[in-house]
Amino acid sequence: MANRNENGHSGNADKEVRVWCDGCYDMVHFGHANSLRQAKALGHKLVVGIHNDEDITKNKGPPVFTQEERYKMVRGIKWVDEVVEDAPYVTTLETLDKYDCDFCVHGDDITLTADGVDTYHLVKKAQRYKEVSRTAGVSTTDLVGRMLLLTKNHFKQGDKEYEVEKDGSSQLGQDHTARSPWTGCSQFLPTTQKIIQFSDGKAPKPTDRIVYVAGAFDLFHVGHLDFLEKAKEYGDYLIVGLHTDPVVNQYKGGNYPIMNLHERVLSVLACKYVNEVVIGAPYSVTADLMEHFNVGLVCHGQTHIALDVGNIDPYAIPKQMGKFMLIDSGNTITTEDIVERIIRHRLEFEQRNKKKEKKEIEVYEAMQKVKLAQKSG
């Protein structure tokens, strides 16, 4: 193995810089993807280690997705070059060396073992650790909280309409009691720059066959991933139309969508099979849309297709044009299934996040004391 300088880089300037990231990657969202995008920008190849279910349950609490689902989801992120399954929970120098990685990258939040030990203390000490900014406004904890609110009477009217929910899910980053700067929920502020960072920015070639799919793609999961992979097989350039929040709520009901349109755009753009996203696509696929994007084929999965206003088939136009196909990805997981998992294990998740936040607050307060001491000294 090549000698490394004090920053963890190989002494050979021509050597490919390999970056290591690791984590649970449970309920992979655009926050995870953004962290991996930033990590990839620090080198040439990005290697991502993913912890197994047993280690996560021991140190953090039960994951929402199985390890096999989590492995597949991370492989589907466009910036990831390699995935290491069953990665150790505490990142060691031996792990970095085994996969020939120059340094480890993590967000500016805190990851602790069950005993309250920083999981990156070894690589930090060896100066083979770098930090990237966490994406404000989203976390797995926050998303779990949004789903748990499905079980509550949170659609309020009159003077209660804008009241923040304070009962039941208060440990899940949803209200004023969530004090941790990492677990607590903050508002996601979308910008054009963020969309540009996630987008390929590549137009289709004149010879490309363009495939179009549309939907909510809420809580982007392995069911979506497998469907998009299958759809991409029928063409060269895949465009995903995302419906607006009111339209999704109209055909899904309840508290859907869990993630708003801007969040869903970034989650879908992070998928390696997707080339372009239509933000706020019409529910019914129109002739204008088909012509504008030069769509050669419109695909839909095996899920139910709700009729548009006036009992209109939303896919009537592409069907008439002979450009519609129902495809089977072989994966039947839906967003509703994910929500069911959360509700089934509600108490476990609430306890997990309450414990996690308590540890984070203790560490955060200790860090603040050190900073004050350094300033005064």
Disulfide bonds with the S-S distance in Angstrom:
none
